Amino acid sequence: RVQLAESGGGSVGAGGSLTLSCSSPPGYTFSTYCMAWFRQVPGKEREGIAAISGDGLTFYADSVKGRFNISRDNTKRSHYLQMTRMNFDDTAVYYCAAATVCSLWLNRNVFRERDFGYWGQGTQVTVSS
């Protein structure tokens, strides 16, 4: 079973920045996979917020567009989420995920959990005053 691993979570003040990293173990062709970030608040459904295709196309949820940036480094089998101008609504558990391809639904900013077969265990991000 492929298990992704997030790192970089923690606490940050409102208006601050934080960068999450996700490493992928061997076992699949990382460079061609669609890599993404989701987040979840207790009591709410998991929300897809950013994705990047194997050739670098990016997709963002409206809630983070212009503030968050997703990137990848295929040589390190890693992808990242740079978060800036953070606010209280960004407090959540953040998960990284991988799919064989970026679904066409992403062109409509629709992130479907079922499209992603590999997941990390999540890392907590808390935005405080």
Buried (B, 14 or more C-beta within 10 A) or exposed (E): EEEBBBBBBEEBEEEBEBEBBBBBEEEBEBEEBBBBBBBBEEEEEBBBBBBBBBEEEBBBBEBBEEBBBBBBEBEEBBBBBBBBEBEEEBBBBBBBBBBBEBBEEBEEBEBEBEBBEBBBEBBEBBBEE
